[in-house]
Amino acid sequence: MELLWGGAARTVPGPKPSLTLARIVEAAITLADRDGIDGLSMRRVATELGVGTMSLYRYVPGKAELLALMLDRVEAPDPALAAGRSWRETVDAAARGTYRLYLDHPWLLQVNWTRPVLGPNSVANMETYVQGLDGLGLSGQERIAIVTMVDAYVVGQARQRIQYEAVTVQSGLSDEEFWAQQFPFLEQAMTSGRYPAMAALDENTFGMGWEESFDFGLTRILDGIAVLVETRRSPST
């Protein structure tokens, strides 16, 4: 927490350090982007920087603390979450920003966020988000529930997309090759009469792209929040 919130730098006996904490964190993020969390270690970060592993300990106690710094760094305040926006613009921008964040840094899906170590960037983003939901007649619990609900949707969409794109590389099969293997069996199932609702679907039913799918779900969520907001603005008598 001292490192996150600008506390005193770690000092140990020896020559004056030549690195900076910011450089170490950036190198760690680059490494995680390339190799995932499993590929992250103090030794490998040191190699990335071209220094000895022990040099890093002048700045950060270990991998757990480094990861906390990485998480706060990638959550640098999003310009799209500017004050003065409508609540809908705020939630929309937050959702899209988080979606891009996961796609840019897939290793975030490997992080357990249930007990986050909150730093200034994380808190600044949350402040703008919660502030954007102020004045709507919503309780504090309801505002945080909205944040949690939207985040769960975004994480689910990002996870699906990232895993989908990864499986092509892992399996060595293209989409066409994968479905070609299943088509004879699915065709037989659809003509059997046992799955009439599925068999009646249009040919382009599964043709919605990733961005279209994300937009569709987010719009429905925003519409649902709008109903709640309207009930608070015009309470029944």
Backbone as JSON, one array per atom type, in Angstrom:
{
  "sequence": "MELLWGGAARTVPGPKPSLTLARIVEAAITLADRDGIDGLSMRRVATELGVGTMSLYRYVPGKAELLALMLDRVEAPDPALAAGRSWRETVDAAARGTYRLYLDHPWLLQVNWTRPVLGPNSVANMETYVQGLDGLGLSGQERIAIVTMVDAYVVGQARQRIQYEAVTVQSGLSDEEFWAQQFPFLEQAMTSGRYPAMAALDENTFGMGWEESFDFGLTRILDGIAVLVETRRSPST",
  "N": [[0.83, -1.19, 0.0], [2.02, 1.21, 0.69], [3.76, 1.56, -1.45], [1.93, 1.8, -3.56], [0.49, 4.1, -2.88], [2.32, 6.11, -2.83], [4.27, 6.04, -0.81], [7.28, 6.04, 1.17], [10.24, 5.22, -0.64], [11.65, 1.94, -1.01], [14.61, 1.1, 0.66], [17.86, -0.22, 0.61], [21.05, -1.44, 1.76], [23.9, -0.65, -0.26], [24.99, 0.06, -3.71], [23.75, 3.05, -5.39], [20.51, 2.69, -6.62], [19.68, 1.98, -10.06], [17.43, 1.56, -11.51], [13.87, 2.22, -11.93], [10.76, 2.2, -10.18], [8.55, 2.44, -11.84], [9.55, 1.58, -14.33], [10.04, -1.1, -13.79], [7.46, -2.07, -13.27], [6.23, -1.6, -15.76], [7.75, -3.29, -17.38], [7.02, -5.74, -16.28], [4.31, -5.83, -16.93], [4.48, -5.92, -19.72], [5.7, -8.41, -20.0], [3.72, -10.1, -18.87], [1.61, -9.63, -20.66], [2.62, -10.9, -22.87], [3.28, -13.54, -22.06], [1.48, -14.34, -20.11], [0.16, -14.69, -16.71], [1.31, -16.94, -15.57], [3.81, -16.93, -16.62], [5.07, -14.94, -15.31], [7.57, -13.77, -13.21], [9.88, -12.69, -10.69], [12.48, -13.12, -11.5], [12.26, -13.37, -14.29], [11.27, -10.88, -14.98], [13.45, -9.34, -14.28], [15.28, -10.27, -16.15], [14.05, -9.32, -18.45], [14.55, -6.65, -18.12], [17.25, -6.62, -18.16], [18.86, -6.84, -15.89], [20.17, -7.92, -12.67], [18.35, -10.28, -10.68], [18.12, -9.68, -7.92], [18.3, -6.95, -7.92], [15.76, -5.94, -8.29], [14.5, -6.12, -5.86], [15.15, -3.9, -4.44], [13.18, -2.19, -4.93], [10.62, -3.39, -4.9], [8.9, -5.71, -2.81], [8.22, -8.38, -3.63], [6.66, -10.82, -5.86], [3.85, -10.78, -5.43], [3.32, -8.18, -4.5], [4.26, -6.8, -6.7], [2.41, -7.58, -8.63], [0.11, -6.31, -7.65], [0.81, -3.66, -8.08], [0.96, -3.69, -10.86], [-1.71, -4.14, -11.56], [-2.94, -1.79, -10.69], [-1.63, 0.0, -12.31], [-2.47, -0.63, -14.98], [-5.02, 0.18, -14.75], [-5.15, 2.9, -15.13], [-6.62, 6.15, -14.99], [-9.43, 6.49, -17.11], [-9.87, 8.55, -19.85], [-12.33, 8.67, -21.09], [-14.12, 8.39, -19.09], [-15.11, 10.88, -18.09], [-16.02, 13.54, -15.87], [-19.33, 14.93, -15.64], [-20.76, 13.68, -17.62], [-23.75, 11.98, -18.74], [-25.55, 9.51, -16.77], [-25.9, 7.23, -18.29], [-24.02, 7.47, -20.35], [-21.75, 7.37, -18.79], [-21.77, 4.74, -17.66], [-21.74, 3.25, -20.03], [-19.27, 4.05, -21.18], [-17.52, 3.15, -19.18], [-17.95, 0.38, -19.27], [-17.13, -0.27, -21.9], [-14.48, 0.59, -21.81], [-13.41, -1.15, -19.89], [-13.78, -3.56, -21.18], [-12.04, -3.33, -23.41], [-9.71, -3.19, -21.95], [-9.41, -5.78, -20.87], [-9.15, -7.23, -23.25], [-6.79, -6.17, -24.23], [-5.04, -6.9, -22.24], [-5.02, -9.9, -21.6], [-4.23, -11.53, -19.44], [-5.39, -10.53, -17.2], [-7.69, -11.93, -16.74], [-6.84, -14.07, -15.31], [-6.45, -13.22, -12.8], [-7.42, -13.04, -9.42], [-9.94, -11.09, -8.39], [-11.39, -10.7, -6.12], [-10.5, -9.74, -3.69], [-9.24, -7.04, -4.05], [-6.23, -5.11, -4.06], [-6.43, -1.93, -3.53], [-5.37, 0.82, -5.35], [-4.38, 4.24, -6.17], [-5.18, 4.72, -8.89], [-7.18, 2.8, -9.35], [-9.07, 3.56, -7.41], [-9.63, 6.15, -8.27], [-10.88, 5.72, -10.75], [-13.14, 4.31, -9.88], [-14.33, 6.27, -8.32], [-15.14, 8.2, -10.25], [-16.94, 6.66, -11.68], [-18.92, 5.92, -9.74], [-19.72, 8.47, -9.03], [-20.9, 9.26, -11.39], [-23.28, 7.94, -11.24], [-24.66, 9.24, -9.38], [-27.29, 11.23, -7.87], [-29.55, 10.04, -8.88], [-31.39, 8.89, -7.33], [-30.66, 6.45, -6.4], [-29.52, 4.03, -4.05], [-26.42, 3.66, -2.16], [-25.7, 0.96, -2.14], [-27.11, 0.03, -4.36], [-25.89, 1.41, -6.45], [-23.27, 0.36, -6.37], [-23.97, -2.27, -6.9], [-24.8, -2.05, -9.54], [-22.38, -1.37, -10.78], [-20.97, -3.76, -10.27], [-22.6, -5.64, -11.62], [-22.43, -4.8, -14.33], [-19.7, -5.08, -14.71], [-19.43, -7.85, -14.41], [-20.79, -8.75, -16.67], [-19.14, -7.68, -18.7], [-16.68, -8.98, -18.19], [-17.45, -11.63, -18.67], [-18.07, -11.53, -21.44], [-15.56, -10.75, -22.46], [-13.98, -12.92, -21.63], [-15.11, -15.06, -23.11], [-14.48, -14.26, -25.74], [-11.65, -14.07, -25.7], [-10.92, -16.69, -25.01], [-12.02, -18.03, -27.17], [-10.51, -17.06, -29.31], [-8.05, -18.0, -28.52], [-8.29, -20.78, -28.62], [-8.15, -21.55, -31.26], [-5.46, -21.3, -31.89], [-4.39, -23.07, -30.0], [-5.58, -25.54, -30.66], [-5.04, -25.86, -33.33], [-6.88, -25.99, -35.3], [-8.95, -24.48, -37.72], [-11.92, -22.4, -37.68], [-13.66, -23.27, -39.66], [-12.74, -25.88, -40.13], [-13.2, -27.04, -37.63], [-16.05, -26.94, -37.33], [-16.77, -28.38, -39.56], [-16.2, -30.97, -38.87], [-18.22, -31.52, -37.08], [-20.58, -31.07, -38.43], [-21.97, -33.2, -40.0], [-23.16, -34.74, -37.96], [-24.67, -32.88, -36.52], [-26.43, -32.04, -38.51], [-27.92, -34.35, -38.93], [-29.13, -34.5, -36.41], [-30.72, -32.19, -36.42], [-32.57, -32.72, -38.38], [-34.01, -34.72, -37.3], [-36.27, -34.16, -35.91], [-36.38, -33.89, -33.21], [-35.45, -31.55, -32.17], [-37.02, -29.08, -32.68], [-37.18, -26.23, -32.31], [-34.52, -25.36, -32.49], [-33.93, -26.28, -35.05], [-35.5, -24.63, -36.59], [-34.27, -22.19, -36.66], [-32.83, -19.33, -38.32], [-30.39, -19.32, -41.01], [-28.39, -17.49, -40.57], [-28.27, -17.15, -37.87], [-26.22, -17.52, -35.98], [-24.42, -15.63, -36.72], [-23.68, -13.2, -35.62], [-21.25, -10.8, -34.85], [-18.37, -10.29, -32.61], [-18.26, -7.63, -31.58], [-20.81, -6.69, -32.2], [-22.36, -8.44, -30.68], [-21.5, -7.76, -28.11], [-22.35, -5.08, -27.98], [-25.14, -5.44, -28.2], [-25.84, -6.84, -25.81], [-24.92, -5.01, -23.85], [-26.5, -2.78, -24.38], [-29.03, -3.77, -23.67], [-28.67, -4.1, -20.93], [-28.22, -1.46, -20.11], [-30.69, -0.4, -20.8], [-32.27, -1.73, -18.95], [-31.29, -0.67, -16.53], [-32.12, 1.92, -16.93], [-34.89, 1.71, -16.64], [-35.08, 1.23, -13.89], [-33.98, 3.64, -12.92], [-35.89, 5.43, -13.86], [-38.14, 4.7, -12.36], [-37.37, 5.64, -9.89], [-37.27, 8.32, -10.3], [-39.87, 8.9, -10.89], [-41.75, 8.0, -8.73], [-44.24, 5.59, -7.83], [-47.55, 6.38, -6.71]],
  "CA": [[0.0, 0.0, 0.0], [2.92, 2.36, 0.68], [4.24, 1.72, -2.82], [0.81, 2.25, -4.39], [0.02, 5.42, -2.49], [3.4, 7.1, -2.81], [5.03, 6.02, 0.43], [8.74, 6.12, 1.02], [10.83, 4.17, -1.46], [12.42, 0.94, -0.28], [16.05, 1.34, 0.62], [18.71, -1.29, 1.13], [22.46, -1.07, 1.62], [24.49, -0.95, -1.55], [25.1, 1.17, -4.66], [22.51, 3.75, -5.71], [19.75, 1.96, -7.63], [19.63, 2.6, -11.39], [16.1, 1.33, -12.07], [12.75, 2.93, -11.3], [9.62, 1.33, -9.95], [7.71, 2.51, -13.03], [10.15, 0.72, -15.36], [9.84, -2.49, -13.39], [6.04, -2.38, -13.47], [5.97, -1.66, -17.21], [8.37, -4.52, -17.89], [6.21, -6.86, -15.81], [3.08, -5.84, -17.74], [4.86, -6.4, -21.05], [5.93, -9.85, -19.87], [2.43, -10.77, -18.66], [0.87, -9.53, -21.92], [3.19, -11.85, -23.81], [3.37, -14.92, -21.56], [0.47, -14.63, -19.09], [0.59, -14.64, -15.31], [2.17, -18.09, -15.27], [5.17, -16.62, -17.07], [5.59, -13.8, -14.57], [8.39, -14.02, -12.02], [10.86, -11.64, -10.48], [13.66, -13.44, -12.32], [12.0, -13.09, -15.7], [11.17, -9.42, -15.12], [14.82, -8.86, -14.24], [15.86, -10.59, -17.46], [13.43, -8.38, -19.39], [15.2, -5.35, -17.91], [18.69, -6.76, -18.3], [19.53, -6.63, -14.59], [20.13, -9.07, -11.78], [17.07, -10.42, -9.97], [18.16, -9.01, -6.62], [18.15, -5.5, -8.1], [14.35, -5.59, -8.22], [14.05, -6.08, -4.47], [15.36, -2.55, -3.92], [11.99, -1.41, -5.25], [9.37, -4.1, -4.61], [9.23, -6.88, -1.97], [8.06, -9.67, -4.26], [5.74, -10.94, -6.98], [2.49, -10.39, -5.05], [3.28, -6.71, -4.49], [4.43, -6.36, -8.08], [1.14, -7.77, -9.31], [-0.8, -5.25, -7.21], [1.23, -2.45, -8.79], [0.59, -3.87, -12.26], [-3.16, -3.98, -11.69], [-3.28, -0.38, -10.57], [-1.06, 0.7, -13.47], [-3.31, -0.8, -16.18], [-6.28, 0.86, -14.5], [-4.96, 4.35, -15.16], [-7.91, 6.8, -15.27], [-9.88, 6.48, -18.5], [-10.38, 9.87, -20.24], [-13.74, 8.56, -21.49], [-14.93, 8.49, -17.87], [-14.99, 12.26, -17.63], [-17.15, 14.04, -15.1], [-20.29, 15.73, -16.4], [-21.51, 12.85, -18.55], [-24.98, 11.39, -18.21], [-25.28, 8.22, -16.14], [-25.82, 6.2, -19.33], [-22.72, 7.63, -20.99], [-20.74, 6.93, -17.82], [-21.78, 3.27, -17.6], [-21.34, 2.76, -21.35], [-17.83, 4.26, -21.32], [-16.83, 2.26, -18.23], [-18.05, -0.98, -19.79], [-16.29, -0.41, -23.1], [-13.09, 0.72, -21.4], [-13.01, -2.39, -19.21], [-13.74, -4.61, -22.23], [-10.78, -3.16, -24.13], [-8.63, -3.48, -21.0], [-9.23, -7.24, -20.82], [-8.66, -7.71, -24.55], [-5.39, -5.74, -24.35], [-4.26, -7.6, -21.2], [-5.78, -11.12, -21.28], [-3.81, -12.11, -18.16], [-6.27, -10.04, -16.14], [-8.68, -12.97, -16.46], [-6.24, -15.04, -14.4], [-6.29, -12.57, -11.5], [-8.56, -13.1, -8.5], [-10.24, -9.7, -8.05], [-12.35, -10.64, -5.02], [-9.9, -8.91, -2.64], [-8.25, -6.21, -4.74], [-5.44, -4.13, -3.32], [-6.83, -0.74, -4.25], [-4.42, 1.93, -5.45], [-4.98, 5.51, -6.58], [-5.85, 4.63, -10.19], [-8.41, 2.02, -9.16], [-10.03, 4.36, -6.65], [-10.02, 7.29, -9.11], [-11.86, 5.22, -11.72], [-14.37, 4.0, -9.16], [-14.91, 7.55, -7.91], [-15.83, 8.79, -11.38], [-18.04, 5.75, -12.0], [-19.96, 6.08, -8.73], [-20.2, 9.85, -9.15], [-21.76, 9.29, -12.56], [-24.57, 7.34, -10.88], [-25.22, 10.04, -8.29], [-28.42, 12.08, -8.2], [-30.59, 9.26, -9.58], [-32.27, 8.27, -6.34], [-30.17, 5.09, -6.11], [-28.74, 3.9, -2.81], [-25.03, 3.28, -2.38], [-25.67, -0.47, -2.48], [-27.59, -0.15, -5.74], [-24.86, 1.9, -7.38], [-22.2, -0.64, -6.43], [-24.53, -3.45, -7.56], [-24.76, -1.77, -10.98], [-20.97, -1.51, -11.18], [-20.64, -5.19, -10.23], [-23.36, -6.31, -12.68], [-21.85, -4.45, -15.62], [-18.37, -5.68, -14.78], [-19.61, -9.29, -14.63], [-21.14, -8.92, -18.09], [-17.95, -7.38, -19.51], [-15.71, -10.06, -17.99], [-17.96, -12.8, -19.38], [-17.89, -11.32, -22.88], [-14.13, -10.76, -22.76], [-13.5, -14.29, -21.46], [-15.54, -15.83, -24.27], [-13.72, -13.86, -26.93], [-10.24, -14.42, -25.54], [-10.8, -18.15, -25.09], [-12.35, -18.43, -28.54], [-9.36, -16.76, -30.16], [-6.92, -18.83, -28.09], [-8.48, -22.19, -28.94], [-7.7, -21.78, -32.64], [-4.01, -21.5, -31.82], [-4.11, -24.26, -29.2], [-6.04, -26.76, -31.32], [-4.52, -25.97, -34.69], [-8.03, -26.12, -36.21], [-9.68, -23.26, -38.04], [-13.35, -22.5, -37.41], [-14.27, -24.08, -40.71], [-12.35, -27.28, -39.9], [-13.86, -27.49, -36.42], [-17.47, -27.17, -37.56], [-16.91, -29.41, -40.59], [-16.18, -32.26, -38.18], [-19.48, -31.72, -36.36], [-21.74, -30.82, -39.28], [-22.81, -34.37, -40.32], [-23.92, -35.17, -36.78], [-25.66, -31.84, -36.22], [-27.45, -32.06, -39.56], [-28.78, -35.49, -38.62], [-29.91, -34.15, -35.23], [-31.7, -31.15, -36.75], [-33.62, -33.3, -39.23], [-34.65, -35.83, -36.59], [-37.54, -33.72, -35.33], [-36.27, -33.81, -31.75], [-35.03, -30.21, -31.78], [-37.71, -28.21, -33.64], [-36.86, -24.81, -32.15], [-33.19, -25.15, -33.05], [-33.98, -26.53, -36.49], [-36.22, -23.53, -37.24], [-33.46, -20.96, -36.66], [-32.3, -18.88, -39.61], [-29.01, -19.73, -41.28], [-27.44, -16.49, -40.06], [-28.52, -16.98, -36.43], [-24.97, -17.46, -35.22], [-23.51, -14.77, -37.48], [-23.4, -11.93, -34.95], [-19.84, -10.65, -34.49], [-18.07, -10.02, -31.21], [-18.63, -6.28, -31.2], [-22.27, -6.62, -32.26], [-22.87, -9.17, -29.52], [-21.22, -6.94, -26.92], [-23.26, -3.93, -28.04], [-26.5, -5.9, -27.95], [-26.01, -7.12, -24.38], [-24.73, -3.8, -23.06], [-27.69, -1.94, -24.56], [-30.13, -4.33, -22.88], [-28.36, -3.8, -19.53], [-28.46, -0.03, -19.93], [-32.15, -0.21, -20.83], [-32.8, -2.2, -17.67], [-30.96, 0.33, -15.51], [-32.96, 3.09, -17.22], [-36.21, 1.45, -16.04], [-34.92, 1.45, -12.45], [-33.79, 5.08, -12.71], [-37.17, 6.1, -14.1], [-39.03, 4.45, -11.24], [-36.92, 6.48, -8.78], [-37.59, 9.71, -10.65], [-41.33, 9.02, -10.9], [-42.24, 6.94, -7.84], [-45.69, 5.36, -7.87], [-48.25, 6.95, -5.56]],
  "C": [[0.88, 1.26, 0.0], [3.45, 2.63, -0.73], [3.15, 2.29, -3.72], [0.46, 3.71, -4.14], [1.15, 6.43, -2.28], [4.16, 7.18, -1.53], [6.51, 6.08, 0.15], [9.27, 4.95, 0.22], [11.61, 3.2, -0.58], [13.91, 1.26, -0.41], [16.77, 0.15, 1.24], [20.15, -0.86, 0.96], [22.97, -1.42, 0.23], [24.55, 0.26, -2.45], [23.74, 1.8, -4.92], [21.77, 3.02, -6.82], [19.68, 2.71, -8.96], [18.27, 2.42, -12.06], [15.1, 2.3, -11.46], [11.61, 1.94, -11.14], [8.72, 1.3, -11.18], [8.23, 1.6, -14.14], [9.92, -0.75, -15.05], [8.4, -2.92, -13.65], [5.72, -2.51, -14.95], [6.56, -2.92, -17.82], [7.55, -5.74, -17.5], [4.91, -6.97, -16.62], [3.37, -6.36, -19.14], [5.05, -7.92, -21.05], [4.62, -10.61, -19.72], [1.58, -10.73, -19.93], [1.33, -10.61, -22.9], [3.04, -13.3, -23.35], [2.34, -15.29, -20.51], [1.05, -14.58, -17.69], [1.54, -15.78, -14.97], [3.61, -17.83, -15.67], [5.8, -15.47, -16.32], [6.37, -14.25, -13.34], [9.37, -12.87, -11.89], [12.11, -11.87, -11.35], [13.44, -13.05, -13.77], [11.83, -11.59, -15.95], [12.58, -8.82, -15.14], [15.51, -9.1, -15.58], [15.34, -9.63, -18.52], [14.13, -7.02, -19.32], [16.72, -5.4, -18.06], [19.45, -6.48, -17.03], [19.48, -7.92, -13.78], [18.81, -9.09, -11.0], [17.04, -9.64, -8.66], [18.0, -7.5, -6.74], [16.7, -5.07, -7.93], [13.88, -5.4, -6.78], [14.39, -4.76, -3.77], [14.07, -1.73, -4.04], [10.68, -2.07, -4.82], [9.69, -5.39, -3.86], [9.14, -8.22, -2.68], [6.99, -9.65, -5.34], [4.34, -10.46, -6.64], [2.34, -8.87, -5.06], [3.43, -6.15, -5.89], [3.13, -6.48, -8.85], [0.13, -6.69, -8.93], [-0.46, -3.94, -7.92], [0.85, -2.52, -10.27], [-0.89, -3.61, -12.48], [-3.56, -2.51, -11.62], [-2.76, 0.41, -11.77], [-1.97, 0.56, -14.7], [-4.68, -0.15, -16.0], [-6.12, 2.38, -14.42], [-6.27, 5.0, -15.58], [-8.21, 6.9, -16.76], [-10.44, 7.86, -18.85], [-11.87, 9.84, -20.62], [-14.67, 8.66, -20.29], [-14.82, 9.9, -17.28], [-16.23, 12.69, -16.86], [-18.07, 14.87, -16.0], [-21.08, 14.95, -17.43], [-22.82, 12.41, -17.91], [-24.64, 10.04, -17.6], [-25.11, 7.14, -17.21], [-24.48, 6.27, -20.07], [-21.6, 7.13, -20.08], [-20.64, 5.41, -17.8], [-21.3, 2.68, -18.92], [-19.82, 2.88, -21.53], [-17.04, 3.34, -20.41], [-16.83, 0.83, -18.75], [-17.12, -1.2, -20.98], [-14.81, -0.29, -22.75], [-12.58, -0.55, -20.74], [-12.89, -3.53, -20.22], [-12.42, -4.54, -22.99], [-9.59, -3.52, -23.24], [-8.35, -4.98, -20.95], [-8.7, -7.78, -22.14], [-7.19, -7.33, -24.74], [-4.49, -6.49, -23.38], [-5.0, -8.87, -20.77], [-5.42, -11.76, -19.96], [-4.66, -11.63, -17.01], [-7.34, -11.06, -15.78], [-8.15, -14.01, -15.48], [-6.1, -14.49, -12.99], [-7.56, -12.69, -10.68], [-8.81, -11.68, -7.96], [-11.13, -9.59, -6.8], [-11.83, -9.83, -3.83], [-8.83, -8.02, -3.27], [-7.51, -5.31, -3.78], [-5.62, -2.81, -4.06], [-5.77, 0.36, -4.17], [-5.12, 3.17, -5.97], [-5.7, 5.47, -7.92], [-7.19, 3.91, -10.07], [-9.48, 2.86, -8.46], [-10.52, 5.55, -7.47], [-11.07, 6.87, -10.13], [-13.19, 4.94, -11.04], [-15.08, 5.27, -8.73], [-15.72, 8.17, -9.05], [-17.06, 7.98, -11.75], [-19.2, 5.97, -11.04], [-20.56, 7.48, -8.79], [-21.16, 9.99, -10.32], [-23.14, 8.71, -12.32], [-25.24, 8.1, -9.74], [-26.42, 10.85, -8.79], [-29.55, 11.37, -8.91], [-31.58, 8.63, -8.62], [-31.86, 6.86, -5.98], [-29.39, 5.1, -4.81], [-27.3, 3.55, -3.17], [-24.91, 1.82, -2.79], [-26.09, -0.7, -3.92], [-26.56, 0.33, -6.76], [-23.71, 0.9, -7.51], [-22.69, -1.92, -7.11], [-24.53, -3.27, -9.08], [-23.34, -1.93, -11.51], [-20.59, -2.98, -11.27], [-21.33, -5.94, -11.37], [-22.74, -6.05, -14.06], [-20.49, -5.1, -15.79], [-18.46, -7.18, -15.04], [-19.94, -9.58, -16.09], [-19.9, -8.74, -18.97], [-16.93, -8.51, -19.4], [-16.15, -11.32, -18.74], [-17.76, -12.69, -20.88], [-16.41, -11.39, -23.27], [-13.57, -12.18, -22.66], [-13.86, -15.15, -22.67], [-14.69, -15.54, -25.49], [-12.27, -14.29, -26.85], [-10.04, -15.93, -25.66], [-11.08, -18.66, -26.49], [-11.14, -18.22, -29.46], [-8.16, -17.64, -29.8], [-7.05, -20.27, -28.55], [-8.06, -22.52, -30.36], [-6.21, -22.08, -32.67], [-3.69, -22.81, -31.11], [-4.46, -25.55, -29.93], [-5.43, -26.96, -32.7], [-5.61, -26.11, -35.73], [-8.64, -24.75, -36.47], [-11.14, -23.47, -37.68], [-14.01, -23.44, -38.4], [-13.97, -25.57, -40.5], [-13.07, -27.85, -38.68], [-15.32, -27.85, -36.67], [-17.71, -28.22, -38.63], [-16.93, -30.8, -39.97], [-17.53, -32.56, -37.53], [-20.71, -31.69, -37.26], [-22.57, -32.07, -39.59], [-23.69, -34.81, -39.16], [-25.01, -34.16, -36.42], [-26.79, -31.82, -37.26], [-28.44, -33.2, -39.32], [-29.69, -35.18, -37.43], [-31.01, -33.16, -35.57], [-32.84, -31.68, -37.61], [-34.38, -34.44, -38.55], [-36.01, -35.46, -36.03], [-37.49, -33.57, -33.82], [-35.92, -32.41, -31.26], [-35.68, -29.17, -32.7], [-37.37, -26.73, -33.52], [-35.49, -24.49, -32.74], [-33.2, -25.3, -34.56], [-34.63, -25.38, -37.25], [-35.43, -22.23, -37.29], [-32.96, -20.62, -38.05], [-30.84, -19.29, -39.76], [-27.99, -18.75, -40.69], [-27.58, -16.26, -38.55], [-27.24, -16.79, -35.63], [-23.94, -16.55, -35.9], [-23.18, -13.45, -36.82], [-21.94, -11.89, -34.51], [-19.65, -10.3, -33.03], [-18.54, -8.64, -30.77], [-20.15, -6.11, -31.21], [-22.89, -7.29, -31.03], [-22.67, -8.37, -28.24], [-22.18, -5.76, -26.86], [-24.69, -4.32, -27.68], [-26.74, -6.1, -26.45], [-25.89, -5.88, -23.53], [-25.94, -2.88, -23.18], [-28.85, -2.44, -23.73], [-29.92, -4.03, -21.39], [-28.65, -2.33, -19.23], [-29.96, 0.28, -19.92], [-32.78, -0.64, -19.51], [-32.51, -1.23, -16.54], [-31.85, 1.56, -15.69], [-34.35, 2.93, -16.61], [-36.14, 1.72, -14.53], [-34.8, 2.94, -12.14], [-35.11, 5.82, -12.87], [-38.13, 5.89, -12.95], [-38.66, 5.31, -10.04], [-37.27, 7.95, -9.04], [-39.1, 9.96, -10.59], [-41.92, 7.93, -10.04], [-43.75, 6.83, -7.92], [-46.33, 5.91, -6.62], [-49.4, 6.07, -5.15]]
}
